[in-house]
Amino acid sequence: QVQLVESGGGLVQAGDSLRLSCVATGRTVTSTFLGWFRQAPGKDREFVAATSWSGGNTAYLNSVKDRFTISRDRAKNTVYLQLTNLKPEDTAVYYCAASFRPMSYSMSTRGSYDVWGQGTQVTVSS
């Protein structure tokens, strides 16, 4: 069983930066890719970014690809999401998720993921 624990969220001002971390414990050796999603109040959970554990494949939501960067440290079983130039519309709970499915599955689809973390709140004030 894999557990995911996110951290790094907080209250920041527009234009600030944050780095979110997601530590994976348990049966991580078979995980194929990890992703970050976010959910704002009253809205559906949406894809933000994803990376394969090998690092050879990444994907981003168009509205964040010039501001957010996903990376992973296999030695630490940790995936990071660097958030820069934050905007009030980035305010949401950010969730980390892991997939054990083949790489043929879409990394940007919520249904491709098998395990989810509890989320970390990011609030951006204007």
N, C-alpha and C positions, 0 to 999 in steps of 0.2 A: 504494500500500500504506500502511496506517495502522499506526503503532506506538503502544502505550500504555505509559506508565511511571508506576507508582504510587509514592508515598512518604508518609511521615508516621506510619507505624506505630510501635509501641514497647511498652514494659512500663509499665503504670500501675496505680494502685490503684482499687478500686471507688469510684465517685463522681466520678472524674476525667474530663477531657475530652481529646479528640484531634481533629485535623483531617487527614484524608487528602486527598491531591491526586493527580490523574491527568492527566498531560500527554499530549495527542495530537499526533502529528506525522505528516506525510504527507498523504494524500488526505482530510483531515477535512471539506472543504467539502460533501461529499455524505453525511456521516453524519447520520442522522435523530434517533437518541436514544442516550444513554449510561446505563449502569447500574453499580451496585455489587452484587457478590455476596460471600458469605463461605462458607468451608468450615472447619469444626472437625474435629479428628482423629476419624476413624472415621465421619464423617457426610457426607451428600451436600452438594453446593454449593447454597446457598439464596440466593434473591433478597433484597436488602436495600432498595435504593432505585433510582430511575431518573428521568431528566429528558430531555425533548426538547431539542434544541439551541436551539430557539426559546424555551424556558423556559415555554411555555404549558401543558405537561403534566408532572406529577410523580406518582410512585407510591411507596408505602412498604410494607414488611413491617409488619403490625399491631403486632408487639411492639416496634418501634423508632420508630414514627411520632411519638411524643411526645418522643423523645430525640435522634433523628438528623435532620439537615437536609442535603439535597442542593442544590447550587447550581452554576452554571457561569459562566465568564468567557470569552466568545467571542473576545475580543481576544487572550487568552492561550492559547486552545485547551485550557482546563483545566476539569476538573470536580472539585468538592470534596465531601467528605462530612464534615460536622461531627458528631462523636460526643460526646454529653454524658451525664452520670450513668451512666457505664459500669458494667456488671455482669460478674461472672466468666463468665456464659454468653455474653457477647459475644466471648469469646476465639476467634479464628479467623484464618485468612489471608483478607484482603480483596482481592478482584479487581475491577478496572475492566474494562468491556466496552463495545464500540461496535457499533451496528447501522446497516446501510445499507438496511434494509427499510422499507416504507411504515409510516406511523403506525398502520395498521390491525393491525399485529402487536402482540402483548401485550408490554409493557415488562417484565413480571415473569416472563417465561418464558425460561429459559436458552437454548432453541433459537432465540430471536429475534435472538441476537447473533452477529456474524461475526468479531470480533477481540477478543482477550483480552490483558490485561497479565500480568505475571509474579507479581503479588501482593505484599502487604505484611502482615507479621505484627502482629496486635494481641493483646496478652496482658494480661488484667485480673486482678490478684490481689485476694483477699478480705481 
